[in-house]
Amino acid sequence: MGISKEISYKLEHLILEGGLAPGQKIPSERQLSTKLGVSRSVVREALHELQARGVIETRHGKGSFVASIVPESGIQGANGPLMYLYQGHTRTLYDLLEVREQLEGQAAFLAAQRATNLDRHRLTRAFRALESTDPLSNARPDHGFHHAIVEASHNPILVHILSGLKNMMLLTVQASVSNLNPKEDMRRKIMGQHRQLYEAIMAGKPDQARKVATAHVRFVRQTMKEMEKEGDELLRIPAPEDLADLLNDSGSP
């Protein structure tokens, strides 16, 4: 194996292990050269190989970024076909929540088993951010808390799948915040569920973490379904300007 192929393999390994996440900027050629102990020309060749395989993408004037393992067309974009299905078909919200229930339940189970000290620090920071944010406008910290759990699972496929679905999952969180959080009893229940989930992972109790995570998402799904059956009109999509702010703030998970 040539040196550039060895370097490209090391970078791929970093991506799979979550050391470089989808959408994250790749360090500069100079930084990689210093870190890996090879020339910049070797690094450049390795990056070209990764780009040709679709593992990274280069944005003019901005640098190279980790591509999503999950294709983004129609998933991340605010104008993709999945977004149109979400807007036009009421069941899509519940389909997405079913996906969250299963995948986030498994992520919580794995996070309770595998979380490192750094993961616990990040999870604590995310939980405190969620606690300290106005519950009527906390979709991003809510999503950030769940995302921290997914990252702590250290399952690269799970991380990439849910990162690829980030915007659609964020909309399910926004729907929960818009429809449930204004009701004080619902707000208390959801915050209690978040705390139970946080404590189960921090205590290293995988079965309990999975049980709480799946029950939490199921509660959100079933409660909103019940509200619709009783004649309430759910808010699924924020106003256009709020939707743009929600989906385009790349500074948040």
Salt bridges, closest charged atoms under 4 A:
GLU12 OE2 - ARG53 NH2 2.81
GLU29 OE1 - ARG44 NH2 3.07
GLU49 OE1 - LYS5 NZ 3.94
GLU57 OE2 - ARG59 NH2 3.01
ASP95 OD2 - ARG91 NE 2.86
GLU101 OE2 - ARG218 NH2 2.92
GLU101 OE1 - ARG221 NH2 2.91
GLU104 OE2 - ARG100 NE 2.89
GLU104 OE1 - HIS146 ND1 3.19
ASP119 OD2 - HIS154 NE2 2.53
GLU131 OE2 - ARG195 NH2 2.36
ASP142 OD1 - HIS146 NE2 3.36
ASP142 OD1 - HIS194 NE2 3.61
GLU151 OE2 - HIS147 NE2 3.29
GLU184 OE2 - ARG188 NH1 3.20
GLU199 OE2 - ARG195 NH1 3.52
ASP207 OD1 - ARG210 NH2 3.89
GLU228 OE2 - ARG236 NH1 3.00
ASP249 OD2 - ARG140 NE 3.88
